Amino acid sequence: MLNGNDVIGAGNSVTRYFSKVVYRTSKITRGAPFGLRSVGHARFRPGYGTPRRIVDFVHLIWTVAGTGYMEKFRREQAIPPGYVGLFLPGAEHRLYAQADIWEYRWVTIDGLYARELVSGFPFSGEPFPVGKCPKSFFLRLEREAQRIGLAEQFQATVSLYALLVYIAQKKSGSCKSTEDTSLASRAIRIMEQMTTDSAIGIRQIADQMAVHRSVFSRIFRTEIGIAPKEYLDSLRLRTVLTLLKETTLPIGQVALQAGFASSNYMAKYFRKKMAISPTGFRSRPF
């Protein structure tokens, strides 16, 4: 997207309508598999949009209101309200409004494994329906993108991954609730805030929400599509991936800083998910 409020209109004239973008304030942490590059919010009047270009990052667009259009390799695709569209690195890129005022939110993702990250989710090349755009997710990413520091980059990465999981579950129909106040949404916020605390587990999260652990696990699985422990471990795994590449900490310290109570459990979970040991992943050249 263009900086500030500048958007390109018919005849290449420039107008001020609405286009807000927040960029990460530093380069992606060295060795991080992916990271939040930018997050934004735009509203285009008919006939206005972005210039045509080739992107070198992942760009995910979620329509809030009106129907917009994305052009990939000169092919036009409509993005109605509640739909998500996606550009991968190397794609010819253009976004614009036609008959409607088009409002949408977006994130961009960069890093060595940005393409692989998104390709691992069940996202198609065509825009797909997922439901109402959750404003709170994007506002949280805006705040986190502006924070400076290694720990802050980790947190933004965790929140970005949570957004991708949310979209995947909505697309598959596994996530039934669209309310940010649902039990699962509140639990995810707690997990994101306390990911690195090894004393926090599913029982403690259930206690904070004043619900029995078994009831909590059942509702969470129904809304999100996976068990809460699996979700929490996945968040911690993302921290492990970055720590392994960014630091020289011993494996045991990496596990503790990521929130795993046991380095043995972390190593087994890591191998299960990544098909390689933590030591092997650290030594593998990227």
Contacts in CASP RR format, 6 or more apart in sequence:
PFRMAT RR
TARGET T0000
AUTHOR 0000-0000-0000
METHOD contacts of the structure
MODEL  1
MLNGNDVIGAGNSVTRYFSKVVYRTSKITRGAPFGLRSVGHARFRPGYGT
PRRIVDFVHLIWTVAGTGYMEKFRREQAIPPGYVGLFLPGAEHRLYAQAD
IWEYRWVTIDGLYARELVSGFPFSGEPFPVGKCPKSFFLRLEREAQRIGL
AEQFQATVSLYALLVYIAQKKSGSCKSTEDTSLASRAIRIMEQMTTDSAI
GIRQIADQMAVHRSVFSRIFRTEIGIAPKEYLDSLRLRTVLTLLKETTLP
IGQVALQAGFASSNYMAKYFRKKMAISPTGFRSRPF
1 19 0 8 1.000
1 21 0 8 1.000
1 38 0 8 1.000
1 40 0 8 1.000
1 42 0 8 1.000
1 50 0 8 1.000
1 106 0 8 1.000
2 8 0 8 1.000
2 19 0 8 1.000
2 21 0 8 1.000
2 50 0 8 1.000
2 51 0 8 1.000
3 21 0 8 1.000
4 19 0 8 1.000
4 20 0 8 1.000
4 21 0 8 1.000
5 16 0 8 1.000
5 17 0 8 1.000
5 18 0 8 1.000
5 19 0 8 1.000
5 20 0 8 1.000
6 14 0 8 1.000
6 16 0 8 1.000
6 19 0 8 1.000
7 14 0 8 1.000
7 15 0 8 1.000
7 17 0 8 1.000
7 19 0 8 1.000
7 42 0 8 1.000
7 44 0 8 1.000
7 48 0 8 1.000
7 49 0 8 1.000
7 50 0 8 1.000
8 14 0 8 1.000
8 48 0 8 1.000
8 49 0 8 1.000
8 50 0 8 1.000
8 51 0 8 1.000
9 15 0 8 1.000
9 47 0 8 1.000
9 48 0 8 1.000
9 49 0 8 1.000
10 47 0 8 1.000
10 48 0 8 1.000
15 45 0 8 1.000
15 48 0 8 1.000
17 43 0 8 1.000
17 44 0 8 1.000
17 45 0 8 1.000
17 48 0 8 1.000
18 41 0 8 1.000
18 42 0 8 1.000
18 43 0 8 1.000
18 44 0 8 1.000
19 41 0 8 1.000
19 42 0 8 1.000
19 43 0 8 1.000
19 44 0 8 1.000
20 40 0 8 1.000
20 41 0 8 1.000
20 42 0 8 1.000
21 38 0 8 1.000
21 39 0 8 1.000
21 40 0 8 1.000
22 38 0 8 1.000
22 39 0 8 1.000
22 40 0 8 1.000
22 142 0 8 1.000
22 145 0 8 1.000
22 146 0 8 1.000
23 37 0 8 1.000
23 38 0 8 1.000
23 145 0 8 1.000
24 35 0 8 1.000
24 36 0 8 1.000
24 37 0 8 1.000
24 38 0 8 1.000
24 145 0 8 1.000
24 153 0 8 1.000
24 156 0 8 1.000
25 145 0 8 1.000
25 146 0 8 1.000
25 147 0 8 1.000
25 148 0 8 1.000
26 148 0 8 1.000
26 149 0 8 1.000
26 153 0 8 1.000
28 34 0 8 1.000
28 35 0 8 1.000
28 37 0 8 1.000
28 110 0 8 1.000
28 111 0 8 1.000
28 153 0 8 1.000
29 35 0 8 1.000
29 150 0 8 1.000
29 153 0 8 1.000
29 242 0 8 1.000
29 246 0 8 1.000
30 245 0 8 1.000
30 246 0 8 1.000
31 112 0 8 1.000
31 242 0 8 1.000
31 245 0 8 1.000
31 246 0 8 1.000
31 286 0 8 1.000
32 111 0 8 1.000
32 153 0 8 1.000
32 157 0 8 1.000
32 241 0 8 1.000
32 242 0 8 1.000
32 245 0 8 1.000
32 246 0 8 1.000
33 111 0 8 1.000
33 112 0 8 1.000
33 113 0 8 1.000
33 117 0 8 1.000
33 241 0 8 1.000
33 242 0 8 1.000
33 245 0 8 1.000
34 109 0 8 1.000
34 110 0 8 1.000
34 111 0 8 1.000
34 112 0 8 1.000
34 113 0 8 1.000
34 114 0 8 1.000
34 117 0 8 1.000
34 157 0 8 1.000
34 160 0 8 1.000
35 109 0 8 1.000
35 110 0 8 1.000
35 111 0 8 1.000
35 114 0 8 1.000
35 153 0 8 1.000
35 156 0 8 1.000
35 157 0 8 1.000
35 160 0 8 1.000
36 107 0 8 1.000
36 108 0 8 1.000
36 109 0 8 1.000
36 141 0 8 1.000
36 144 0 8 1.000
36 145 0 8 1.000
36 153 0 8 1.000
36 156 0 8 1.000
36 157 0 8 1.000
36 159 0 8 1.000
36 160 0 8 1.000
37 57 0 8 1.000
37 107 0 8 1.000
37 108 0 8 1.000
37 109 0 8 1.000
37 110 0 8 1.000
38 107 0 8 1.000
38 108 0 8 1.000
38 145 0 8 1.000
39 105 0 8 1.000
39 106 0 8 1.000
39 107 0 8 1.000
39 108 0 8 1.000
39 138 0 8 1.000
39 141 0 8 1.000
39 142 0 8 1.000
39 145 0 8 1.000
40 105 0 8 1.000
40 106 0 8 1.000
40 107 0 8 1.000
40 138 0 8 1.000
40 142 0 8 1.000
41 103 0 8 1.000
41 104 0 8 1.000
41 105 0 8 1.000
41 106 0 8 1.000
41 138 0 8 1.000
42 103 0 8 1.000
42 104 0 8 1.000
42 105 0 8 1.000
42 106 0 8 1.000
43 101 0 8 1.000
43 102 0 8 1.000
43 103 0 8 1.000
44 68 0 8 1.000
44 95 0 8 1.000
44 96 0 8 1.000
44 97 0 8 1.000
44 101 0 8 1.000
44 102 0 8 1.000
44 103 0 8 1.000
45 97 0 8 1.000
45 101 0 8 1.000
46 97 0 8 1.000
46 98 0 8 1.000
46 99 0 8 1.000
46 100 0 8 1.000
46 101 0 8 1.000
47 96 0 8 1.000
47 97 0 8 1.000
47 98 0 8 1.000
48 96 0 8 1.000
48 97 0 8 1.000
49 94 0 8 1.000
49 95 0 8 1.000
49 96 0 8 1.000
49 97 0 8 1.000
50 93 0 8 1.000
50 94 0 8 1.000
50 95 0 8 1.000
50 96 0 8 1.000
51 94 0 8 1.000
52 71 0 8 1.000
52 92 0 8 1.000
52 93 0 8 1.000
52 94 0 8 1.000
53 92 0 8 1.000
53 93 0 8 1.000
53 94 0 8 1.000
54 90 0 8 1.000
54 91 0 8 1.000
54 92 0 8 1.000
54 93 0 8 1.000
55 87 0 8 1.000
55 89 0 8 1.000
55 90 0 8 1.000
55 91 0 8 1.000
55 93 0 8 1.000
55 108 0 8 1.000
56 89 0 8 1.000
56 90 0 8 1.000
56 110 0 8 1.000
57 89 0 8 1.000
57 108 0 8 1.000
57 109 0 8 1.000
57 110 0 8 1.000
57 111 0 8 1.000
57 114 0 8 1.000
58 86 0 8 1.000
58 87 0 8 1.000
58 88 0 8 1.000
58 89 0 8 1.000
58 108 0 8 1.000
58 109 0 8 1.000
58 110 0 8 1.000
58 114 0 8 1.000
58 115 0 8 1.000
58 117 0 8 1.000
58 118 0 8 1.000
59 86 0 8 1.000
59 87 0 8 1.000
59 93 0 8 1.000
59 106 0 8 1.000
59 107 0 8 1.000
59 108 0 8 1.000
60 84 0 8 1.000
60 85 0 8 1.000
60 86 0 8 1.000
60 87 0 8 1.000
60 106 0 8 1.000
60 107 0 8 1.000
60 108 0 8 1.000
60 109 0 8 1.000
60 118 0 8 1.000
60 167 0 8 1.000
61 70 0 8 1.000
61 79 0 8 1.000
61 84 0 8 1.000
61 85 0 8 1.000
61 86 0 8 1.000
61 87 0 8 1.000
61 95 0 8 1.000
61 104 0 8 1.000
61 105 0 8 1.000
61 106 0 8 1.000
62 82 0 8 1.000
62 83 0 8 1.000
62 84 0 8 1.000
62 85 0 8 1.000
62 104 0 8 1.000
62 105 0 8 1.000
62 106 0 8 1.000
62 130 0 8 1.000
62 133 0 8 1.000
62 167 0 8 1.000
63 79 0 8 1.000
63 80 0 8 1.000
63 81 0 8 1.000
63 82 0 8 1.000
63 83 0 8 1.000
63 84 0 8 1.000
63 102 0 8 1.000
63 103 0 8 1.000
63 104 0 8 1.000
63 133 0 8 1.000
64 81 0 8 1.000
64 82 0 8 1.000
64 103 0 8 1.000
64 104 0 8 1.000
64 105 0 8 1.000
64 133 0 8 1.000
65 81 0 8 1.000
65 101 0 8 1.000
65 102 0 8 1.000
65 103 0 8 1.000
66 80 0 8 1.000
66 81 0 8 1.000
66 97 0 8 1.000
66 100 0 8 1.000
66 101 0 8 1.000
66 102 0 8 1.000
66 103 0 8 1.000
67 78 0 8 1.000
67 79 0 8 1.000
67 80 0 8 1.000
67 81 0 8 1.000
67 98 0 8 1.000
67 99 0 8 1.000
67 100 0 8 1.000
67 102 0 8 1.000
68 78 0 8 1.000
68 79 0 8 1.000
68 80 0 8 1.000
68 95 0 8 1.000
68 96 0 8 1.000
68 97 0 8 1.000
68 98 0 8 1.000
68 100 0 8 1.000
68 102 0 8 1.000
68 104 0 8 1.000
69 76 0 8 1.000
69 77 0 8 1.000
69 78 0 8 1.000
69 79 0 8 1.000
69 95 0 8 1.000
69 96 0 8 1.000
69 97 0 8 1.000
69 98 0 8 1.000
70 76 0 8 1.000
70 77 0 8 1.000
70 79 0 8 1.000
70 85 0 8 1.000
70 87 0 8 1.000
70 93 0 8 1.000
70 94 0 8 1.000
70 95 0 8 1.000
70 127 0 8 1.000
71 77 0 8 1.000
71 92 0 8 1.000
71 93 0 8 1.000
71 94 0 8 1.000
71 95 0 8 1.000
71 96 0 8 1.000
72 87 0 8 1.000
72 91 0 8 1.000
72 92 0 8 1.000
72 93 0 8 1.000
73 91 0 8 1.000
73 92 0 8 1.000
74 92 0 8 1.000
77 85 0 8 1.000
77 126 0 8 1.000
77 127 0 8 1.000
78 127 0 8 1.000
79 85 0 8 1.000
79 104 0 8 1.000
79 127 0 8 1.000
80 127 0 8 1.000
80 129 0 8 1.000
82 129 0 8 1.000
82 130 0 8 1.000
82 131 0 8 1.000
82 132 0 8 1.000
82 133 0 8 1.000
83 127 0 8 1.000
83 128 0 8 1.000
83 129 0 8 1.000
83 130 0 8 1.000
83 131 0 8 1.000
84 123 0 8 1.000
84 127 0 8 1.000
84 128 0 8 1.000
84 130 0 8 1.000
84 167 0 8 1.000
84 171 0 8 1.000
85 125 0 8 1.000
85 127 0 8 1.000
85 128 0 8 1.000
86 118 0 8 1.000
86 123 0 8 1.000
86 125 0 8 1.000
86 127 0 8 1.000
87 93 0 8 1.000
88 115 0 8 1.000
88 118 0 8 1.000
88 119 0 8 1.000
89 114 0 8 1.000
89 115 0 8 1.000
95 104 0 8 1.000
96 102 0 8 1.000
104 133 0 8 1.000
105 133 0 8 1.000
105 135 0 8 1.000
105 138 0 8 1.000
107 138 0 8 1.000
107 141 0 8 1.000
107 160 0 8 1.000
107 163 0 8 1.000
109 117 0 8 1.000
109 118 0 8 1.000
109 160 0 8 1.000
112 286 0 8 1.000
117 164 0 8 1.000
118 164 0 8 1.000
121 164 0 8 1.000
121 167 0 8 1.000
121 168 0 8 1.000
122 168 0 8 1.000
122 171 0 8 1.000
122 172 0 8 1.000
123 167 0 8 1.000
123 168 0 8 1.000
123 171 0 8 1.000
128 171 0 8 1.000
129 171 0 8 1.000
130 167 0 8 1.000
130 170 0 8 1.000
130 171 0 8 1.000
131 170 0 8 1.000
131 178 0 8 1.000
132 178 0 8 1.000
134 166 0 8 1.000
134 178 0 8 1.000
134 180 0 8 1.000
136 180 0 8 1.000
137 159 0 8 1.000
137 162 0 8 1.000
137 163 0 8 1.000
137 166 0 8 1.000
140 159 0 8 1.000
141 156 0 8 1.000
141 159 0 8 1.000
141 160 0 8 1.000
141 163 0 8 1.000
144 152 0 8 1.000
144 155 0 8 1.000
144 156 0 8 1.000
144 159 0 8 1.000
145 156 0 8 1.000
147 155 0 8 1.000
147 156 0 8 1.000
150 246 0 8 1.000
153 242 0 8 1.000
154 238 0 8 1.000
154 239 0 8 1.000
154 242 0 8 1.000
155 192 0 8 1.000
157 238 0 8 1.000
157 242 0 8 1.000
158 192 0 8 1.000
158 195 0 8 1.000
158 235 0 8 1.000
158 238 0 8 1.000
158 239 0 8 1.000
159 192 0 8 1.000
161 234 0 8 1.000
161 235 0 8 1.000
161 238 0 8 1.000
162 188 0 8 1.000
162 192 0 8 1.000
162 235 0 8 1.000
165 224 0 8 1.000
165 231 0 8 1.000
165 234 0 8 1.000
166 175 0 8 1.000
166 224 0 8 1.000
169 175 0 8 1.000
169 223 0 8 1.000
169 224 0 8 1.000
169 225 0 8 1.000
172 225 0 8 1.000
174 223 0 8 1.000
174 224 0 8 1.000
174 225 0 8 1.000
175 184 0 8 1.000
175 223 0 8 1.000
175 224 0 8 1.000
175 225 0 8 1.000
176 222 0 8 1.000
176 223 0 8 1.000
177 184 0 8 1.000
177 185 0 8 1.000
177 223 0 8 1.000
179 185 0 8 1.000
182 223 0 8 1.000
183 209 0 8 1.000
183 211 0 8 1.000
183 216 0 8 1.000
183 219 0 8 1.000
183 220 0 8 1.000
183 223 0 8 1.000
184 219 0 8 1.000
184 220 0 8 1.000
184 223 0 8 1.000
184 224 0 8 1.000
186 209 0 8 1.000
187 205 0 8 1.000
187 209 0 8 1.000
187 216 0 8 1.000
187 220 0 8 1.000
187 228 0 8 1.000
188 224 0 8 1.000
188 231 0 8 1.000
190 200 0 8 1.000
190 205 0 8 1.000
190 208 0 8 1.000
190 209 0 8 1.000
191 200 0 8 1.000
191 205 0 8 1.000
191 228 0 8 1.000
191 231 0 8 1.000
191 232 0 8 1.000
191 235 0 8 1.000
192 235 0 8 1.000
194 200 0 8 1.000
195 232 0 8 1.000
195 235 0 8 1.000
195 236 0 8 1.000
195 239 0 8 1.000
195 258 0 8 1.000
195 259 0 8 1.000
196 236 0 8 1.000
196 239 0 8 1.000
196 257 0 8 1.000
196 258 0 8 1.000
196 259 0 8 1.000
197 259 0 8 1.000
198 256 0 8 1.000
198 259 0 8 1.000
198 260 0 8 1.000
198 261 0 8 1.000
199 261 0 8 1.000
201 229 0 8 1.000
201 232 0 8 1.000
202 213 0 8 1.000
202 216 0 8 1.000
202 217 0 8 1.000
202 228 0 8 1.000
202 229 0 8 1.000
202 232 0 8 1.000
203 213 0 8 1.000
205 216 0 8 1.000
205 228 0 8 1.000
205 232 0 8 1.000
206 212 0 8 1.000
206 213 0 8 1.000
206 215 0 8 1.000
206 216 0 8 1.000
206 217 0 8 1.000
209 216 0 8 1.000
211 219 0 8 1.000
216 228 0 8 1.000
217 227 0 8 1.000
217 228 0 8 1.000
217 229 0 8 1.000
220 227 0 8 1.000
220 228 0 8 1.000
220 231 0 8 1.000
221 227 0 8 1.000
221 228 0 8 1.000
224 231 0 8 1.000
233 260 0 8 1.000
233 269 0 8 1.000
234 273 0 8 1.000
236 258 0 8 1.000
236 259 0 8 1.000
236 260 0 8 1.000
236 266 0 8 1.000
237 258 0 8 1.000
237 269 0 8 1.000
237 270 0 8 1.000
237 273 0 8 1.000
239 257 0 8 1.000
239 258 0 8 1.000
239 259 0 8 1.000
240 254 0 8 1.000
240 255 0 8 1.000
240 258 0 8 1.000
240 260 0 8 1.000
240 266 0 8 1.000
240 270 0 8 1.000
240 278 0 8 1.000
241 281 0 8 1.000
243 249 0 8 1.000
243 254 0 8 1.000
243 257 0 8 1.000
243 258 0 8 1.000
244 254 0 8 1.000
244 278 0 8 1.000
244 281 0 8 1.000
244 282 0 8 1.000
245 282 0 8 1.000
245 286 0 8 1.000
247 254 0 8 1.000
249 257 0 8 1.000
251 263 0 8 1.000
251 266 0 8 1.000
251 267 0 8 1.000
251 278 0 8 1.000
251 279 0 8 1.000
252 263 0 8 1.000
252 266 0 8 1.000
254 263 0 8 1.000
254 266 0 8 1.000
254 278 0 8 1.000
255 262 0 8 1.000
255 263 0 8 1.000
255 265 0 8 1.000
255 266 0 8 1.000
255 267 0 8 1.000
256 263 0 8 1.000
258 266 0 8 1.000
260 266 0 8 1.000
260 269 0 8 1.000
266 278 0 8 1.000
267 277 0 8 1.000
267 278 0 8 1.000
270 276 0 8 1.000
270 277 0 8 1.000
270 278 0 8 1.000
270 281 0 8 1.000
271 277 0 8 1.000
271 278 0 8 1.000
274 281 0 8 1.000
276 284 0 8 1.000
END
